[in-house]
Amino acid sequence: MIPRHNAAPRAKLPAYARPLADLRHQGQRPAGETVIVRLDSWPPKWHFGADLADVDGRALSVCCPQVTVSEDADPSALDFSFARDLDAIVPHWRSKSPPSRLRALLRRVLQADPRRLIVLDMERSGRAWFIKSVDRGVEVQL
Protein backbone atom coordinates (compact mmCIF):
# COMPACT_ATOMS: atom_id res chain seq x y z
CA MET A 1 0.00 0.00 0.00
CA ILE A 2 1.26 3.47 -0.89
CA PRO A 3 1.48 5.72 2.16
CA ARG A 4 -0.65 8.84 2.03
CA HIS A 5 0.89 12.16 2.83
CA ASN A 6 -1.08 14.81 4.60
CA ALA A 7 -1.08 17.52 1.99
CA ALA A 8 -2.33 20.99 2.74
CA PRO A 9 -5.90 21.42 1.59
CA ARG A 10 -6.16 23.05 -1.82
CA ALA A 11 -8.10 26.24 -2.23
CA LYS A 12 -11.34 25.91 -4.12
CA LEU A 13 -11.52 27.07 -7.73
CA PRO A 14 -14.01 29.69 -8.92
CA ALA A 15 -16.99 28.45 -10.95
CA TYR A 16 -16.05 27.33 -14.49
CA ALA A 17 -12.31 27.36 -13.70
CA ARG A 18 -11.61 23.59 -13.73
CA PRO A 19 -11.02 23.25 -17.52
CA LEU A 20 -8.64 26.23 -17.47
CA ALA A 21 -6.82 24.95 -14.38
CA ASP A 22 -6.41 21.54 -16.03
CA LEU A 23 -5.12 23.19 -19.20
CA ARG A 24 -2.54 25.17 -17.21
CA HIS A 25 -1.42 22.04 -15.31
CA GLN A 26 -0.66 20.50 -18.73
CA GLY A 27 1.59 23.47 -19.53
CA GLN A 28 -0.86 25.02 -21.99
CA ARG A 29 -2.51 28.44 -22.20
CA PRO A 30 -5.79 29.72 -23.58
CA ALA A 31 -5.46 30.92 -27.18
CA GLY A 32 -6.22 34.55 -26.29
CA GLU A 33 -3.86 34.47 -23.26
CA THR A 34 -6.63 36.19 -21.30
CA VAL A 35 -8.97 35.07 -18.56
CA ILE A 36 -12.08 37.01 -17.61
CA VAL A 37 -12.78 36.89 -13.88
CA ARG A 38 -16.40 37.79 -13.14
CA LEU A 39 -17.37 38.98 -9.68
CA ASP A 40 -20.99 38.39 -8.69
CA SER A 41 -22.07 38.01 -12.31
CA TRP A 42 -22.35 35.06 -14.65
CA PRO A 43 -21.08 34.70 -18.23
CA PRO A 44 -23.68 35.08 -20.96
CA LYS A 45 -25.04 31.75 -22.19
CA TRP A 46 -23.62 32.27 -25.69
CA HIS A 47 -20.10 32.23 -24.23
CA PHE A 48 -20.16 28.47 -23.84
CA GLY A 49 -21.29 27.68 -27.38
CA ALA A 50 -18.81 25.42 -29.17
CA ASP A 51 -19.97 26.62 -32.58
CA LEU A 52 -18.94 30.25 -32.05
CA ALA A 53 -15.77 30.94 -34.01
CA ASP A 54 -14.83 34.47 -32.95
CA VAL A 55 -11.04 34.39 -32.69
CA ASP A 56 -8.79 32.48 -35.07
CA GLY A 57 -11.60 30.03 -35.84
CA ARG A 58 -11.86 28.98 -32.19
CA ALA A 59 -14.77 29.16 -29.80
CA LEU A 60 -14.75 32.23 -27.58
CA SER A 61 -14.64 30.00 -24.49
CA VAL A 62 -11.30 28.61 -25.74
CA CYS A 63 -9.78 32.01 -26.56
CA CYS A 64 -10.94 33.95 -23.49
CA PRO A 65 -12.23 31.62 -20.79
CA GLN A 66 -14.44 33.14 -18.12
CA VAL A 67 -14.58 32.16 -14.47
CA THR A 68 -17.06 33.36 -11.88
CA VAL A 69 -16.79 34.28 -8.22
CA SER A 70 -20.39 33.76 -7.14
CA GLU A 71 -22.20 35.93 -4.64
CA ASP A 72 -21.82 33.33 -1.90
CA ALA A 73 -18.09 32.67 -2.48
CA ASP A 74 -15.29 34.34 -0.53
CA PRO A 75 -12.79 35.65 -3.14
CA SER A 76 -9.90 35.39 -0.68
CA ALA A 77 -10.53 31.64 -0.27
CA LEU A 78 -10.33 30.81 -3.98
CA ASP A 79 -7.41 29.55 -6.08
CA PHE A 80 -6.50 31.75 -9.06
CA SER A 81 -3.16 30.09 -9.87
CA PHE A 82 -4.46 29.41 -13.39
CA ALA A 83 -4.12 33.18 -14.05
CA ARG A 84 -0.32 33.14 -13.72
CA ASP A 85 1.30 34.94 -16.70
CA LEU A 86 -2.10 35.58 -18.33
CA ASP A 87 -3.97 38.85 -18.72
CA ALA A 88 -6.77 38.87 -16.14
CA ILE A 89 -9.73 41.14 -16.82
CA VAL A 90 -12.32 41.81 -14.11
CA PRO A 91 -15.57 43.36 -15.37
CA HIS A 92 -17.05 45.13 -12.34
CA TRP A 93 -20.54 46.43 -11.65
CA ARG A 94 -20.48 48.84 -8.69
CA SER A 95 -24.16 48.21 -8.07
CA LYS A 96 -23.54 44.45 -7.62
CA SER A 97 -20.36 44.28 -5.54
CA PRO A 98 -19.04 46.52 -2.75
CA PRO A 99 -15.49 47.92 -3.11
CA SER A 100 -14.19 45.74 -0.27
CA ARG A 101 -15.24 42.60 -2.14
CA LEU A 102 -13.58 43.81 -5.34
CA ARG A 103 -10.36 44.58 -3.43
CA ALA A 104 -10.39 41.10 -1.86
CA LEU A 105 -10.70 39.56 -5.32
CA LEU A 106 -7.95 41.74 -6.80
CA ARG A 107 -5.54 40.95 -3.94
CA ARG A 108 -6.14 37.22 -4.43
CA VAL A 109 -5.71 37.36 -8.22
CA LEU A 110 -2.50 39.41 -7.78
CA GLN A 111 -1.09 36.60 -5.62
CA ALA A 112 -1.29 34.37 -8.72
CA ASP A 113 1.00 36.82 -10.58
CA PRO A 114 -0.97 37.57 -13.75
CA ARG A 115 0.84 39.38 -16.56
CA ARG A 116 -1.75 42.19 -16.40
CA LEU A 117 -4.71 42.78 -14.11
CA ILE A 118 -7.35 45.15 -15.42
CA VAL A 119 -10.70 46.20 -13.95
CA LEU A 120 -13.41 47.29 -16.37
CA ASP A 121 -15.98 49.58 -14.76
CA MET A 122 -19.07 48.30 -16.55
CA GLU A 123 -21.27 51.10 -15.24
CA ARG A 124 -18.97 53.78 -16.65
CA SER A 125 -18.76 52.69 -20.28
CA GLY A 126 -16.20 49.98 -19.57
CA ARG A 127 -13.58 52.41 -18.27
CA ALA A 128 -10.37 50.46 -17.64
CA TRP A 129 -8.32 50.60 -14.45
CA PHE A 130 -4.90 48.95 -14.59
CA ILE A 131 -4.09 47.26 -11.30
CA LYS A 132 -0.99 45.61 -12.76
CA SER A 133 0.67 46.37 -16.09
CA VAL A 134 3.60 44.84 -17.93
CA ASP A 135 5.65 48.05 -17.87
CA ARG A 136 5.04 49.24 -14.31
CA GLY A 137 4.04 46.15 -12.38
CA VAL A 138 1.50 46.70 -9.61
CA GLU A 139 0.19 50.25 -10.02
CA VAL A 140 -2.21 50.67 -7.09
CA GLN A 141 -2.28 49.78 -3.42
CA LEU A 142 -5.09 47.47 -2.43
Secondary structure, DSSP 4 states (H G I P E B T S, - for coil): -PPPP-PPPPPBPPBT-HHHHHHHHTT---TTSEEEEEES----GGGG-TT---BTTB-HHHHS-EEEE-TTS-GGGB--GGGTTSEEEEEE-TTTS-HHHHHHHHHHHHHT--SEEEEEETTTTTEEEEEEETTTEE-S--
